[in-house]
Amino acid sequence: MNKPGIYSVRIWTLTRRELALWLVVVVTVCAGALAGHGRRGNSNAQIQVAGSVRESSRAIDQLSWRLDLNSASGAELEMLPGIGPRRAQLIIQERRRRGAFANLWELREVPGLTPSLIQRLEPLLKVSPDRSTP
């Protein structure tokens, strides 16, 4: 018996990256508060926190996983949101026809891939340089 109730409402709508950034901010602020406990007039705390968040954001970007569009298999492409077996097959066919993709937005030439879908996939994909040319 599935009745809609308080537990069926989605409260957390943050992506993993947003959640990680919030966690970094909270930990940084708490660490700054604990380190500054007992001191007065620490006006550099906000500057230090902002710098730490920027550095942490760059670190998260470097550590985040992205699927390489030029070497991904059909099964790997199917794991992406909005990409099923047919679209994965069309992406691979386009890659074989044209060679390696130079950038992500060349996916617009694949039938069925809209700019909004490509934009949603952008954080999940990367394009490596074509290694077949010297």
N, C-alpha and C positions, 0 to 999 in steps of 0.2 A: 504494500500500500504506500504509494509515493504521493504524499500531499505536499504541495508547496508550503514552505514555512520559513522560519528564520534561518535554518541551516542551508537552504537552497539559494540564498542570496550570495552573490559573489562580492566579497568585501575587498579582497586583494586583487587589484588589476595591474600591479606593477610587473614589468618584465624582469628577468633575472639581472640584467645590467642595472636597471633603476634600483632594484632591491640591494644590490651590492654597493652601489654608490651611497645609498641612504645608510647602509651599515657602516661604511667608511666614515661618513660624516658623524654619525652618532658616536662611534668609537673615538674619533679624533677629538670631538668636543668633550667627551667624558675624560679622555686622557689629559686634555688641556686643563680641564677644571680640576682634576686631581693633582696635576703638577703645579698648578697655581694656587692650590689651597693654602691659605695662610699668608699669601702675598697680596699686597694691595697695589692697585694702579698698573695692572698688566694690560696696557693698551695694545700690545702687539698680538694678543691672542686671536683676534679676528683675522689678521693678516696671515698668521701662521696656519690657521684652519683652512683658509681659502687656498693657500699654496699647497697644503697637504691634499686637499680634495682634487686639485688639478693634477698633481703628481699621481695620485691613486687612480684617477680616471684614465690617465695615459697607461698606467701599468695594467689596468683591466683590459684596455683595448689591445695591448700587446699580448696578453694571455688568452684573450677570447678566441674561441674556435671559429674558424670560417672554412667553408667548403670551397675548394678550388674549382672554379667553373670549367677550366680547361683540362682537368684530369678526373673529374667526378664520374663515377659509374652511374648507370641508370637507377640502381637501387639506392645509391646515395642521394641522387637528385629527388627521388620519390619521398625521402624523409623531410624535405622542405615543405612548409605550409603552402598549400595551393598548387602543388606540383604532384600530379598523379602519374600513372604509368604512361599515358599518352603524351603528356607534356614533356616528361623526361625523355621519351623517345624522340620527340621533335627537337629538343635541345641538342641531343647527341647527333641527330641527322644534320642539323645546321652547323654544328662544330666540325663534322666530317666534311661537309660541303665547302665551307669557307676557310677552314683551318682554325687556329686558336682565336678566341675572342680577345680583342685588344682592351675592351672595357666592358663593364657590366651592362651598360645601356645598349649594347649591340644585341641584347636579347629581344629588343623590340621587333627584330626581323623574324622572330620565331612566332608562327601563328598561334594565337590564343594567349600570348603573354602581354598583358596590358601594362602601361606605365605605372599604374597604382600597385600591381602585383610585383613588378620589378622593384619598386621603391620599398615594399615590405620585405623583399628578399635581400635588399642591399646590405643590412648588417650581418647577414648569414653567409654571404658569398664574398670571395675574392677572385681576382683574375691574375694568374701568374703569367710571366712573360713566356712567349713561345720559345721553347728550347731547341727547336729543330733548325733555327737559323743561327749562324755564328755571331 
